[in-house]
Amino acid sequence: MHLSIDKPFRRALPAALVVLATVGAGLVIAPARAHADVPPQEPGVTLRVFDVQVGLNEICTLKPGQTPNVDKLMPTIDWTTTEDFGIGDYFVSEVTGNISVATAGTHDFRLTSDDGSRLRIDGTVVIDHDGLHSPTSKDGSVALTEGYHALRIDHFDNQVDQQITLEWRPPGASDFVVVPSSVLSTDAGVVRVTAPGRKECEGVTDTPGDGLPLTGVHPNYTLTNLRPDGFEPQVSAMDWLPDGRLAIATWGGTDNELGEVYLLSNVTGSTDPSQVLAQRIASGLKEPMGIKYVDGKLYVSEKNGLVELNDTNGDGVTDDYRTIATWPFGGNFHEFAFGLLYRDGFFYLNLSVAIDYGGATTDPQPAPTAAPPSKSTGTPARCPMWPVGCAPRTASGGVPAATSSSPTTRAAGCRRRSWCTSSRTGSSTTT
């Protein structure tokens, strides 16, 4: 499973922050300009915890693309128990959110942690309290303007106790207090996806492809950039045409019908981005995740069906989107159809199961499932064989209601959807 929906608010600071002076154990930092706009917010901060299962001596850099074991909304930053963090020992935690400043001026912060921690405001380190230690505090100061400022705390715990507490003393205050929920916020409406298992830090057992970006290839291969300036598609599938062109499908976003298909030319041999030509030939597709070139035609798997792309007027753009087959689809954001293959007259692909926000498998599944095969016929016991209607699609990608030629009646409870994919002639098995 790969899911990436939550996009924490991060902005580059427009001007470099300059350290003015060291005061006690902390830092006084030049004024940080507030962010003019932030996404919709809700009170609290986001806590993500990663179960690394190895002893650490300092804050580590997590390998990218890993899903946290814990992801939850917390009202304030004052945690001391396993229940708070969700894990007892050997973990890395990340705290993200925004802090709303009502009065401009120097703000003092106190970070208490077990073990190491680091506080950043607007991307600049205000308190560095790294290393192995029992619950101890460290102070730092930063001048803040009115408005929202991005907040982040990185933390690790080795063994025994664990803690993160963030206090502040805003202008005019005499004592430190836990930063209240009323001034903390995090992006609202995010999908909090979690996954069990051990997570990894960089620099431990690093090999190419082992959770790290690929930085090189085998000497027998050449890595070539094929993205012209301004062309940054969210590629979800690829297939080669006999003439050397590359067909790619693009995702289009969750619950959208904005997926597209491009043909890329000048992508083989000695080439570079300036020579690559991209032609959009199809649009309005529902999160396509598979593409295959067969006998002069391109076929695309959408979330709910297999589509044949046809150019009837010779202008190089699809104007006939022919539905070849459909399959069970319950409307869940995680129901993808990917890995499209073709062999001996049949298409094959993988269907994702529906999941709940947070990562648990939806139970029961919203889409119908196939009944056990009949021993006598090999077909699903409760539903007959059934040709899928192949109604054309409009050039904008709309899907008219499909009609079937036969039969005119069907078994009670059966839906006109193919469980497996159909052959290219359009017949399929229904459930």
TIDRENDREN-61596 format. One record per atom (N, C-alpha, C): x, y, z. Coordinates in pm, whole numbers, padded with zeros to 5 digits, always signed. Each point is the difference from the previous one (the first is absolute). Last residue first. Layout:
<pts>
XYZ
...
</pts>
This chain:
<pts>
-02066-01080-01125
-00030-00045+00134
-00114+00083+00053
+00234-00163-00515
-00060+00096+00092
-00019-00060+00136
+00336-00055-00465
-00074-00070+00104
-00058+00102+00096
+00108+00085-00543
+00060-00007+00134
-00089-00080+00091
+00115+00211-00552
-00077-00087+00088
+00071-00010+00134
+00172+00258-00382
-00103+00066+00080
-00079-00093+00088
+00401-00042-00305
-00124-00001-00078
-00115+00056+00081
+00447-00069+00170
-00015+00125-00073
-00128+00002-00083
+00004-00280+00456
+00083-00002-00119
-00026+00128-00077
-00073+00039+00519
-00055-00071-00114
+00104-00016-00108
+00062+00021+00558
-00011+00081-00119
-00052-00083-00114
-00161-00115+00492
+00130+00003-00065
-00014+00092-00121
-00380+00015+00212
+00089-00017+00116
+00144-00005-00048
-00432+00266-00225
+00089-00115-00016
+00093-00009+00119
-00522+00189-00040
+00138+00040+00015
+00088-00122-00016
-00522+00108+00050
+00067-00011-00128
+00140+00059+00010
-00289-00249+00400
+00028+00130-00058
+00079-00018-00128
-00364-00309+00333
+00121+00010-00081
+00013+00140-00056
-00374-00166+00271
+00116+00042+00076
+00126+00014-00081
-00369-00316-00196
-00024+00100+00103
+00127+00032+00075
+00033-00164-00506
-00031-00057+00130
-00016+00110+00103
-00111+00137-00498
+00115-00060+00067
-00042-00047+00139
-00187+00174-00541
-00025-00019+00143
+00125-00062+00060
+00003+00105-00450
-00087+00108+00043
-00037-00014+00146
+00481-00174-00207
-00143-00031-00008
-00082+00117+00048
+00287+00150-00303
-00063-00121+00048
+00064-00041+00131
+00097+00417-00212
-00078-00058-00108
-00075-00123+00045
+00146+00453+00293
+00044-00133-00039
-00092-00054-00107
+00185+00512+00200
-00113-00087-00029
+00053-00134-00044
+00173+00472+00300
+00026-00114-00088
-00126-00081-00021
+00053+00538+00097
-00042-00124+00064
+00018-00116-00097
+00327+00408-00071
-00144-00023-00005
-00036-00130+00068
+00425+00322+00085
-00035-00140-00024
-00152-00012-00004
+00413+00406-00091
-00122-00043+00066
-00036-00142-00037
+00375+00282-00167
+00023-00105+00098
-00123-00048+00071
+00072+00321-00375
+00039+00062+00128
+00019-00102+00109
-00151-00120-00439
+00138+00047-00009
+00048+00063+00129
-00380-00378+00033
+00015+00127-00068
+00145+00043+00001
-00153-00518-00005
+00014+00112+00091
+00017+00126-00080
-00263-00498-00118
+00111+00094-00020
+00002+00107+00108
-00183-00508+00080
-00047+00130-00044
+00117+00094-00019
-00073-00517+00068
+00116+00082-00035
-00048+00134-00054
-00174-00450+00336
-00032+00100-00101
+00119+00091-00023
+00040-00515+00165
+00000+00137+00049
-00034+00094-00113
-00154-00530+00070
+00083+00094-00078
-00008+00140+00058
-00055-00478+00265
-00073+00118-00040
+00089+00093-00081
-00096-00506+00305
+00090+00071-00089
-00078+00113-00067
-00208-00139+00464
+00031-00061-00129
+00109+00076-00073
-00085-00062+00550
-00016+00092-00111
+00037-00067-00132
+00033-00202+00446
-00128+00069+00007
-00025+00091-00121
+00401-00287+00062
-00120-00080+00016
-00128+00081-00012
+00473+00089-00262
-00059+00029+00130
-00138-00061+00012
+00302-00261-00334
-00037+00141+00010
-00059+00027+00137
+00133-00435-00170
+00118+00081+00026
-00029+00148+00012
-00293-00410-00072
+00026+00094-00109
+00128+00080+00019
-00148-00348+00309
-00039-00051-00132
+00040+00094-00112
+00076+00100+00464
+00080-00115-00037
-00031-00047-00142
-00039+00515+00168
-00081-00120-00007
+00086-00118-00044
+00201+00436+00266
-00031-00058-00130
-00087-00123+00012
-00026+00400+00368
+00087-00113-00035
-00039-00060-00134
-00107+00515+00053
-00042-00122+00069
+00094-00114-00038
+00141+00532+00004
-00045-00113-00081
-00042-00116+00087
-00049+00516+00167
+00106-00095-00031
-00058-00118-00075
-00133+00561+00083
-00036-00142+00005
+00118-00087-00036
+00071+00482+00238
-00029-00056-00132
-00037-00147+00012
+00124+00255+00387
-00117+00064-00060
-00037-00057-00136
+00225-00267+00431
+00042+00074-00117
-00123+00060-00070
-00035-00087+00530
+00017-00076-00125
+00046+00090-00114
+00250+00116+00262
-00073-00124+00024
-00144+00033+00038
+00514+00218-00192
-00143+00022+00018
-00073-00133+00011
+00518+00085+00145
-00081-00050-00110
-00148+00019+00031
+00378+00332+00206
-00063-00130+00024
-00085-00041-00120
+00243+00431+00045
+00070-00114-00056
-00064-00135+00021
-00105+00498+00080
+00082-00056+00106
+00067-00129-00041
-00454+00141-00215
+00100+00099+00035
+00074-00049+00125
-00195-00390-00282
-00052+00113+00076
+00111+00103+00017
-00039-00353-00427
+00049+00017+00137
-00068+00119+00064
-00047-00384-00448
-00036+00125+00064
+00058+00004+00141
+00242-00288-00391
-00115-00005+00089
-00027+00140+00055
+00229-00106-00492
+00025+00029+00142
-00128-00018+00081
+00158-00245-00474
-00097+00091+00060
+00034+00019+00148
+00272-00160-00489
-00020-00013+00144
-00101+00103+00047
+00058-00262-00506
+00041+00114+00082
-00026-00031+00147
-00018-00187-00569
+00011-00034+00141
+00044+00124+00078
-00230-00172-00518
+00069+00097+00081
+00000-00048+00146
-00035-00292-00489
-00057+00044+00127
+00088+00106+00065
+00099-00244-00417
-00139+00045-00013
-00064+00048+00128
+00463-00162-00021
-00089-00100-00062
-00146+00042+00002
+00267+00320+00288
+00057-00124-00051
-00111-00089-00056
+00144+00509+00277
-00081-00062-00106
+00070-00126-00049
-00027+00389+00454
+00075-00090-00089
-00094-00059-00104
+00032+00412+00424
-00071-00058-00113
+00095-00080-00090
+00013+00244+00467
+00081-00112-00050
-00061-00070-00119
-00342+00255+00331
+00134+00030-00048
+00072-00126-00050
-00457+00261+00228
+00017-00110-00094
+00132+00022-00072
-00247+00169+00506
+00073+00026-00124
+00002-00126-00086
-00231+00218+00462
-00029-00106-00095
+00063+00035-00135
-00015+00276+00411
+00115-00089-00012
-00024-00114-00098
-00327+00344+00134
+00116+00069-00056
+00117-00092-00031
-00525-00159-00020
+00102+00030+00101
+00124+00060-00065
-00422-00176-00211
+00015+00143+00021
+00104+00039+00102
-00124-00452-00179
-00091+00050+00102
+00014+00147+00031
+00079-00406-00403
+00055+00126+00048
-00100+00061+00096
+00105-00471-00343
-00057+00055+00123
+00073+00125+00048
+00029-00073-00518
+00020-00093+00112
-00054+00063+00127
-00005+00025-00599
-00008+00065+00131
+00021-00106+00107
+00124+00072-00567
-00044-00080+00114
-00011+00089+00123
+00066+00183-00440
+00019-00142-00034
-00052-00090+00112
-00090+00527-00195
+00009-00082+00120
+00005-00148-00039
+00153+00457-00277
-00084-00120-00005
+00021-00085+00124
+00062+00516-00202
+00049-00076+00115
-00092-00121+00016
+00125+00382-00395
-00089-00113+00031
+00066-00081+00112
+00215+00375-00182
-00136+00052+00001
-00102-00109+00026
+00574+00130+00035
-00110-00095+00020
-00134+00071-00001
+00436+00173-00275
-00061+00013+00133
-00118-00095+00010
+00262+00080-00405
+00097-00036+00103
-00053+00008+00141
-00229+00065-00438
+00069+00121+00048
+00100-00029+00112
-00329-00296-00268
+00138+00012-00042
+00073+00123+00047
-00463-00193+00083
+00012+00101-00106
+00143+00030-00040
-00144-00321+00347
-00080-00031-00119
+00017+00100-00113
+00257-00217+00445
+00003+00128-00071
-00070-00022-00133
+00003-00269+00510
-00014+00000-00146
+00001+00142-00053
+00098-00349+00464
+00010+00136-00053
-00002-00005-00152
-00199-00326+00423
+00076+00001-00125
-00002+00141-00057
-00069-00209+00526
-00043+00088-00109
+00095-00013-00117
-00183-00244+00502
+00102-00001-00103
-00052+00074-00122
-00148+00062+00553
-00015-00071-00125
+00118+00015-00094
-00074+00205+00450
-00119-00085-00011
-00011-00074-00132
+00367+00300+00131
-00038-00062+00127
-00112-00102-00017
+00285+00056-00431
-00044+00101+00096
-00040-00069+00129
+00324-00139-00442
-00084-00046+00112
-00028+00118+00093
+00120-00041-00555
+00028+00062+00128
-00093-00058+00106
+00221-00075-00542
-00103-00035+00097
+00043+00051+00137
+00120+00072-00571
+00036+00014+00141
-00121-00030+00087
+00150-00180-00525
-00087+00081+00086
+00057+00007+00142
+00186-00265-00376
-00027+00132-00054
-00088+00090+00084
+00124-00456+00136
-00052-00003-00137
-00043+00139-00049
+00119+00035+00483
-00028-00131-00057
-00059+00018-00140
+00230+00263+00469
-00015+00013-00145
-00015-00140-00059
-00103+00227+00515
+00059-00106-00080
-00030+00024-00147
-00028+00202+00561
-00012+00031-00142
+00071-00109-00078
-00196+00164+00540
+00056-00099-00089
-00019+00043-00145
-00168+00243+00379
+00121-00057+00061
+00063-00109-00087
-00386+00460+00024
+00056-00116-00072
+00131-00046+00062
-00400+00328+00138
+00116-00056+00069
+00058-00123-00070
-00375+00189-00250
-00018-00011+00145
+00117-00076+00062
-00036+00334-00462
+00002-00138+00049
-00004-00004+00152
+00020+00378-00348
-00126-00033+00067
-00007-00141+00053
+00314+00096-00427
-00020+00071+00126
-00131-00045+00063
+00405-00090-00438
-00124-00037+00069
-00007+00074+00132
+00362+00063-00309
-00093-00065-00092
-00131-00042+00067
+00472+00345+00027
-00112-00054+00076
-00102-00058-00097
+00547+00068-00049
-00130+00026-00062
-00110-00063+00085
+00563+00155+00011
-00112-00061+00071
-00131+00041-00066
+00574-00038-00104
-00128+00062-00036
-00113-00076+00069
+00575+00077+00052
-00120-00080+00026
-00125+00080-00035
+00458+00168-00009
-00040-00069-00122
-00131-00078+00017
+00221+00244+00357
-00032+00098-00104
-00048-00066-00129
+00155-00260+00387
-00134+00059+00013
-00037+00097-00111
+00345-00368-00142
-00005+00080+00121
-00136+00067+00006
+00309-00434-00273
-00102+00104+00005
+00011+00077+00129
+00189-00445-00294
+00064+00120+00055
-00098+00116-00007
-00235-00468+00011
+00130+00036-00055
+00058+00122+00069
-00522-00024+00022
+00099-00108+00000
+00130+00050-00060
-00415+00255+00031
+00032-00040+00137
+00101-00114+00006
-00282+00274-00350
+00141+00034+00020
+00045-00035+00141
-00514+00040-00008
+00089-00040-00107
+00140+00054+00026
-00498-00118+00273
+00128+00069+00002
+00088-00054-00113
-00554+00034+00150
+00099-00072-00078
+00127+00084-00003
-00436-00026+00370
+00092+00073-00088
+00081-00100-00080
-00483+00044+00325
+00095-00086-00067
+00082+00086-00096
-00312+00088+00492
+00030+00025-00141
+00095-00106-00054
-00375+00143+00443
+00110-00077-00052
+00016+00022-00150
-00339+00171+00321
+00094+00091-00063
+00122-00073-00054
-00435-00069+00290
+00007-00057-00134
+00086+00093-00083
-00026-00110+00566
-00014+00089-00114
-00007-00081-00129
+00090-00139+00475
-00143+00023-00028
-00021+00101-00112
+00490+00012+00148
-00100-00084+00064
-00142+00045-00034
+00413+00096-00348
-00045+00036+00134
-00114-00086+00050
+00286-00009-00424
-00110+00095-00001
-00057+00036+00135
+00365-00320-00257
-00098-00034+00103
-00121+00093-00001
+00291-00140-00444
+00019+00083+00118
-00118-00018+00094
+00276-00292-00423
-00127+00044+00060
+00033+00083+00123
+00290-00129-00480
-00010+00011+00145
-00141+00043+00039
+00331-00210-00438
-00133+00043+00046
+00000+00003+00152
+00402+00033-00399
-00038-00047+00133
-00137+00056+00035
+00293-00128-00487
-00064+00100+00085
-00043-00065+00132
+00201-00243-00372
+00092+00061+00094
-00059+00111+00084
-00218-00304-00330
+00081+00101-00069
+00094+00074+00094
-00321-00341+00150
+00101-00060-00088
+00092+00103-00067
-00205+00117+00481
-00058-00027-00130
+00109-00057-00091
-00046-00005+00566
+00071+00037-00121
-00080-00035-00124
-00157+00141+00528
+00019-00112-00092
+00065+00053-00127
-00169+00141+00559
+00078+00023-00122
-00004-00125-00087
-00238+00285+00475
+00018-00121-00082
+00077+00038-00126
-00088+00319+00346
-00056-00116+00070
+00016-00129-00079
+00194+00555+00063
-00005-00122-00082
-00049-00118+00082
-00036+00534+00004
-00004-00100+00106
-00017-00137-00067
+00241+00446-00239
-00121-00082+00019
+00014-00093+00120
+00236+00436-00211
+00022-00076+00122
-00123-00086+00032
+00238+00377-00357
-00078-00123-00014
+00031-00089+00119
+00219+00425-00081
-00142+00026+00017
-00088-00123-00011
+00468-00038-00226
-00033+00107+00094
-00150+00024+00005
+00140-00489-00144
+00024+00135-00050
-00037+00104+00106
+00144-00519+00077
-00102+00100+00032
+00039+00136-00059
+00242-00442+00020
-00091+00013-00113
-00109+00104+00024
+00528-00187+00168
-00114+00084+00036
-00087+00022-00124
+00344-00425+00106
-00028+00117-00083
-00124+00073+00050
+00407-00401+00112
-00117+00064+00058
-00022+00133-00073
+00248-00489-00134
+00010+00145+00000
-00130+00058+00054
+00296-00502+00042
-00119+00074-00032
+00029+00150+00003
+00316-00346+00118
-00049-00042-00131
-00123+00077-00045
+00212+00060+00437
+00080+00056-00111
-00048-00039-00138
-00348+00039+00408
+00107-00092-00037
+00078+00057-00118
-00240+00369+00283
-00044-00124-00063
+00122-00086-00030
-00161+00430+00370
+00085-00048-00108
-00055-00129-00056
-00212+00241+00355
+00094+00105-00039
+00091-00043-00113
-00507-00110+00255
+00103-00056-00085
+00091+00113-00049
-00274+00005+00477
-00009+00038-00141
+00115-00060-00079
-00157-00266+00433
+00069+00125-00031
-00020+00034-00146
-00150-00410+00225
-00064+00113+00066
+00067+00133-00026
+00203-00377-00197
-00042-00044+00133
-00056+00120+00077
+00198+00028-00442
-00131-00062-00006
-00052-00045+00135
+00514+00051-00030
-00093+00062-00096
-00130-00078-00009
+00248-00019+00463
+00034-00049-00132
-00097+00063-00098
+00143+00023+00567
-00041+00067-00123
+00053-00071-00125
-00066-00041+00531
+00023-00108-00098
-00041+00052-00137
+00068+00330+00336
+00010-00123+00079
+00031-00118-00092
-00086+00473-00130
+00133-00023+00054
+00016-00125+00080
-00483+00238-00035
+00109+00000-00096
+00133-00029+00071
-00457-00196+00204
+00073+00126-00011
+00105-00012-00109
-00492-00284+00077
+00145+00007-00010
+00052+00142-00009
-00445-00339+00203
+00038+00106-00091
+00152+00020+00007
-00375-00428+00117
+00120+00077+00031
+00027+00104-00108
-00512-00183+00109
+00131-00047-00045
+00112+00097+00033
-00550+00100-00122
+00083-00066+00101
+00138-00032-00055
-00324+00422-00147
+00036-00135-00040
+00088-00061+00108
-00372+00453-00132
+00105-00063+00080
+00028-00141-00053
-00264+00514-00124
+00030-00137-00040
+00115-00053+00084
-00368+00417-00023
+00106-00048+00089
+00022-00150-00025
-00201+00452-00271
-00018-00144+00012
+00117-00056+00079
-00210+00518+00040
+00100-00086-00061
-00038-00148+00019
-00229+00440+00143
-00051-00095-00098
+00101-00090-00067
+00183+00457+00212
-00126-00070+00027
-00032-00099-00111
+00486+00210+00206
-00088-00006-00117
-00123-00086+00030
+00211+00233+00417
+00057-00087-00103
-00101-00010-00113
+00134+00322+00482
-00092-00051-00101
+00076-00087-00099
+00020+00319+00506
+00055-00107-00084
-00103-00045-00101
-00079+00319+00350
+00093+00064-00095
+00066-00104-00090
-00319-00123+00341
-00064+00113-00068
+00091+00068-00101
+00130-00357+00306
-00062-00047-00123
-00059+00115-00082
+00415+00098+00337
-00141-00042+00002
-00052-00042-00137
+00497-00032+00249
-00062+00073-00111
-00145-00047-00014
+00241-00016+00472
-00015-00085-00117
-00072+00079-00109
+00272+00298+00334
-00117-00088+00008
-00002-00087-00125
+00348+00375+00300
-00022-00096-00107
-00128-00080+00028
+00066+00512+00192
+00038-00139+00021
-00023-00083-00126
-00091+00476+00022
+00108-00012+00098
+00051-00142+00016
-00229+00315-00430
-00025-00106+00098
+00120-00012+00093
-00012+00304-00379
-00085+00046+00109
-00028-00104+00107
+00134-00170-00485
+00027+00135+00050
-00100+00042+00108
+00053-00522-00033
-00017+00104-00102
+00028+00138+00059
+00142-00508+00114
-00020+00121+00075
-00010+00115-00102
-00055-00588+00005
+00044+00129-00053
-00026+00112+00100
+00059-00594-00083
-00054+00114+00073
+00047+00129-00067
-00038-00570-00092
+00038+00130-00055
-00073+00110+00077
+00158-00557+00040
-00084+00107+00053
+00052+00132-00056
+00063-00576-00039
+00014+00127-00071
-00098+00098+00065
+00228-00532+00122
-00069+00126+00026
+00028+00103-00108
+00093-00546+00238
-00012+00080-00121
-00078+00127+00032
+00294-00461+00254
-00097+00110-00004
+00000+00070-00136
+00226-00454-00024
-00059+00041+00128
-00097+00116-00021
+00356-00057-00394
-00063-00096+00090
-00057+00072+00122
+00097+00241-00432
+00077-00123+00001
-00069-00105+00088
-00179+00445-00303
+00004-00063+00132
+00076-00131-00012
-00058+00511-00285
+00017-00144+00002
+00000-00048+00145
-00155+00456-00348
+00027-00060+00130
+00029-00148-00018
-00133+00528-00241
+00051-00134-00026
+00050-00057+00132
-00357+00418-00152
+00088-00059+00099
+00039-00140-00048
-00230+00499-00205
+00035-00141-00016
+00094-00041+00113
-00346+00433-00223
+00066-00060+00116
+00030-00146-00030
-00144+00507-00261
+00011-00146-00006
+00085-00051+00116
-00312+00451+00002
+00138-00040-00022
+00007-00153+00006
-00388+00447-00042
+00035-00141+00010
+00148-00023-00030
-00163+00485+00198
-00048-00094-00101
+00047-00141+00025
+00256+00479+00141
-00137-00049+00016
-00036-00096-00113
+00515+00022+00118
-00101+00099-00038
-00138-00059+00025
+00481-00126+00257
-00105-00041-00092
-00093+00118-00029
+00516-00165+00221
-00089+00114-00023
-00100-00037-00108
+00264-00336+00359
-00011+00043-00139
-00096+00118-00006
+00303-00364+00367
-00087+00115-00026
+00002+00035-00147
+00102-00440+00387
+00041+00075-00118
-00099+00111-00026
+00159-00438+00384
-00075+00118-00041
+00058+00061-00128
-00044-00508+00279
+00091+00093-00065
-00082+00114-00058
-00032-00469+00372
-00054+00112-00076
+00111+00084-00062
-00086-00555+00160
+00063+00127+00033
-00053+00107-00094
-00044-00562+00124
-00082+00120-00022
+00070+00125+00051
+00342-00368-00132
-00126-00012+00073
-00082+00127-00024
+00361-00163-00374
-00009+00064+00132
-00137-00028+00062
+00325-00037-00491
-00060-00084+00103
-00003+00075+00134
-00013+00279-00476
+00083-00089+00079
-00077-00083+00101
-00121+00520-00201
+00022-00136-00050
+00082-00082+00099
-00226+00468-00052
+00012-00072+00127
+00021-00149-00029
-00044+00522-00225
+00058-00129-00035
+00033-00073+00130
-00328+00440-00176
+00057-00076+00111
+00052-00133-00054
-00140+00319-00311
-00007+00089+00115
+00061-00067+00123
+00022-00052-00574
+00016-00062+00131
+00000+00107+00109
-00264+00041-00478
+00126+00035+00065
+00007-00060+00139
-00386-00027-00304
+00112-00068-00060
+00135+00029+00063
-00424+00176+00161
+00018+00045-00138
+00128-00057-00061
+00027-00123+00459
-00108+00093-00031
+00029+00057-00138
+00165-00461+00312
+00016+00094-00111
-00123+00089-00010
+00268-00364+00370
-00113+00087-00033
+00038+00092-00115
+00162-00507+00226
+00042+00122-00069
-00125+00078-00041
+00206-00450+00343
-00105+00071-00073
+00059+00124-00065
+00123-00512+00305
+00031+00122-00071
-00116+00062-00076
-00139-00363+00338
+00138+00049+00000
+00009+00131-00081
-00284+00069+00256
+00073-00122+00032
-00029-00096-00117
-00079+00577+00132
-00013-00126-00074
+00085-00110+00062
-00193+00560-00009
+00038-00107+00091
-00019-00133-00072
+00039+00559-00121
-00025-00134-00052
+00055-00103+00098
-00153+00554-00038
+00068-00100+00082
-00042-00138-00048
+00003+00562-00183
-00052-00137-00003
+00085-00088+00091
-00130+00562-00114
+00090-00098+00062
-00068-00136+00000
-00045+00475-00308
-00070-00109+00068
+00103-00099+00051
-00035+00548-00188
+00083-00116+00034
-00080-00100+00082
-00275+00318-00336
+00106+00021+00098
+00077-00128+00025
-00534+00157-00172
+00136-00011-00052
+00101+00027+00110
-00503-00201+00052
+00079+00120+00027
+00142-00020-00049
-00323-00341-00069
-00089+00117+00008
+00077+00130+00016
+00092-00516-00223
+00056+00104+00086
-00090+00123-00004
-00023-00564-00104
-00056+00131-00032
+00047+00102+00103
+00187-00491-00214
-00023+00073+00123
-00044+00141-00037
-00001-00527-00244
+00024+00143-00008
-00027+00062+00136
+00169-00525-00164
-00117+00085+00016
+00038+00144-00024
+00219-00539+00116
-00014+00108-00098
-00128+00077+00026
+00374-00406+00198
-00113+00085+00038
-00005+00116-00099
+00231-00528+00048
-00003+00129-00068
-00126+00074+00042
+00341-00451+00176
-00128+00071-00012
+00020+00135-00068
+00233-00533+00092
+00024+00138-00044
-00136+00067-00016
+00189-00455+00308
-00083+00062-00102
+00049+00141-00032
+00092-00378+00367
+00064-00010-00131
-00091+00058-00111
-00279-00113+00428
+00144+00021-00013
+00041-00007-00147
-00476-00003+00137
+00071+00017+00126
+00147+00037-00013
-00473+00116-00297
+00112-00095+00000
+00083+00029+00124
-00380+00265-00081
-00045-00120-00070
+00105-00109-00008
-00025+00465+00217
+00075-00020-00123
-00047-00120-00081
-00218+00113+00415
+00009+00123-00078
+00065-00026-00135
-00016-00351+00313
-00132+00026-00058
+00002+00126-00086
+00377-00111+00254
-00010-00085-00118
-00134+00020-00070
+00174+00413+00289
-00036-00141+00018
+00002-00075-00132
+00062+00489+00084
+00097-00070+00086
-00024-00150+00009
-00122+00530-00250
-00021-00144-00003
+00110-00070+00077
-00195+00479-00193
+00036-00031+00138
-00026-00149+00023
-00134+00383-00361
+00124-00078-00006
+00050-00019+00143
-00532+00056-00193
+00118+00075+00041
+00122-00090-00010
-00414-00160-00180
-00038+00138+00032
+00116+00089+00038
-00001-00418-00360
+00019+00018+00144
-00028+00147+00035
-00071-00405-00418
-00016+00139+00039
+00010+00010+00152
+00237-00398-00317
-00119+00045+00069
+00005+00149+00033
+00256-00480-00191
-00025+00132-00059
-00129+00052+00062
+00388-00442+00016
-00101+00078+00071
-00012+00135-00070
+00285-00311-00188
-00079-00097+00078
-00113+00068+00074
+00207+00197-00475
+00021-00010+00145
-00082-00112+00062
+00211+00008-00505
-00125+00033+00068
+00018-00017+00150
+00376+00122-00403
-00049-00098+00097
-00127+00049+00068
+00297+00231-00338
-00110-00081-00050
-00054-00103+00096
+00517+00178+00046
-00123+00063-00050
-00105-00102-00040
+00368-00053+00401
-00006-00022-00144
-00134+00050-00052
+00200+00224+00439
-00076-00115-00046
+00010-00014-00151
+00347+00216+00363
-00079+00036-00117
-00071-00124-00050
+00150+00097+00530
+00039-00054-00130
-00087+00058-00111
+00186+00130+00531
-00111+00004-00095
+00048-00048-00135
+00273-00201+00399
-00035+00135-00043
-00118-00008-00096
+00180-00386+00199
+00072+00093+00086
-00032+00145-00032
-00267-00516-00046
+00053+00120-00064
+00074+00084+00103
-00205-00548-00093
+00046+00106+00088
+00061+00115-00077
-00397-00310-00204
+00145-00007+00025
+00038+00115+00092
-00448-00070-00191
+00038-00128+00062
+00151-00018+00015
-00340+00347-00192
+00126-00039-00066
+00060-00127+00058
-00488+00271-00048
+00057-00106+00083
+00128-00053-00067
-00281+00489-00010
+00057-00104-00084
+00076-00100+00087
-00407+00424+00024
+00099-00080+00071
+00042-00117-00089
-00267+00523+00004
+00027-00123-00075
+00116-00073+00068
-00380+00427+00095
+00108-00084+00053
+00010-00126-00085
-00224+00534-00036
+00007-00138-00051
+00121-00069+00059
-00310+00414+00227
+00114-00030-00086
-00010-00145-00047
-00383+00407+00177
+00089-00108+00037
+00117-00014-00095
-00500+00204-00137
+00086+00017+00119
+00085-00123+00026
-00137+00124-00502
-00075-00043+00116
+00094+00006+00120
-00035+00229-00547
+00066-00052+00120
-00101-00057+00100
+00088+00140-00571
-00094-00010+00112
+00063-00073+00117
+00370+00213-00297
-00118-00081-00031
-00097+00001+00118
+00308+00428-00061
+00018-00139+00039
-00124-00077-00043
+00275+00513-00082
-00112-00091-00023
+00037-00140+00048
+00300+00364+00077
-00121+00076-00032
-00122-00091-00013
+00443-00070+00314
-00055-00045-00126
-00132+00071-00026
+00406+00225+00298
-00111-00096+00006
-00044-00039-00141
+00506+00154+00155
-00123+00051-00057
-00107-00107-00002
+00426+00075+00343
-00050-00089-00104
-00133+00054-00050
+00454+00233+00263
-00145-00016-00018
-00034-00090-00117
+00467-00091+00247
-00061+00116-00065
-00147-00026-00029
+00228-00253+00410
+00008-00005-00145
-00077+00117-00059
+00252-00224+00467
-00092+00106-00039
+00017+00017-00150
+00095-00447+00336
+00040+00093-00104
-00105+00108-00015
+00170-00339+00442
-00077+00005-00123
+00053+00103-00096
+00147-00104+00459
+00012-00125-00074
-00069+00007-00135
+00143+00452+00202
-00012-00120+00083
+00021-00123-00087
-00027+00353-00310
-00045+00038+00133
-00020-00126+00081
+00244+00206-00485
-00029-00117+00082
-00035+00046+00139
-00064+00265-00495
+00078-00015+00123
-00040-00129+00068
-00131+00120-00458
+00049+00127+00053
+00087-00019+00121
-00144-00290-00464
+00016-00012+00145
+00062+00129+00052
-00310-00047-00448
+00136+00022+00049
+00002-00014+00150
-00306-00162-00463
-00004+00046+00138
+00142+00005+00054
-00190+00057-00527
+00076-00081+00096
-00012+00061+00138
-00397+00053-00357
+00132+00059+00026
+00070-00084+00105
-00422-00142-00167
+00044+00086-00108
+00136+00063+00021
-00184-00490+00157
+00010+00132+00058
+00057+00095-00104
-00296-00437-00118
+00139+00044+00014
+00001+00140+00057
-00392-00360+00102
+00037+00109-00088
+00146+00036+00022
-00410-00402+00110
+00138+00041+00015
+00026+00109-00102
-00415-00344+00215
+00033+00133-00049
+00144+00033+00028
-00193-00508-00083
+00019+00100+00104
+00044+00132-00061
-00278-00405-00200
+00108+00086-00045
+00021+00110+00102
-00263-00518-00090
+00029+00108+00096
+00119+00081-00049
-00115-00370-00243
-00105+00100-00010
+00027+00118+00089
+00202-00490-00228
+00050+00123+00044
-00096+00109-00019
+00108-00560+00003
-00098+00105+00007
+00062+00126+00055
+00063-00557-00170
+00069+00128+00003
-00105+00109-00003
+00079-00561+00089
-00083+00117+00000
+00087+00124+00000
</pts>
